[in-house]
Amino acid sequence: MSRICVDSMMATMRSPTWPYDSGCHLFCLDTDLDALRAFAVRLGLHRSFLHPAPGFPHFDLTTAMRARAVAAGARELTRRDPDFIAYLKGRAARAAAEKAAINPNPPFQAR
């Protein structure tokens, strides 16, 4: 089973950096950034296109690029897929862990 996945296409807002009406995400279920970057580079995406969102590092894909990703072995996940739901539920925990790794000694906070 591929850990590199694409989610469903969804409507998007156009912007200067995203001139498309729809898009999806390329991500790795186990958040293996090296595997995700390597897969993206094989698709022709530049490594700098990675969105390092806390808990959800991903690449944005167009419809055509999504088709290329699937042809290259990315697993298609729907919003109802149990693996996708589990991944999203773990997002907050991953984001908190990433934040703790960046700042292991946060300043004292009064309660």
Number of C-alpha atoms within 10 A of each C-alpha: 6 10 16 22 21 26 20 13 15 11 10 13 10 11 9 6 6 14 11 15 13 15 20 20 20 26 28 24 18 11 17 13 15 10 15 23 22 13 21 21 12 11 14 11 17 12 14 9 12 18 14 12 9 15 19 20 17 23 21 17 22 17 16 9 17 24 14 15 22 15 10 12 14 22 19 18 15 14 11 8 12 11 13 18 14 11 18 16 11 13 15 14 13 17 15 13 15 14 14 12 10 10 10 10 8 9 7 6 5 4 3
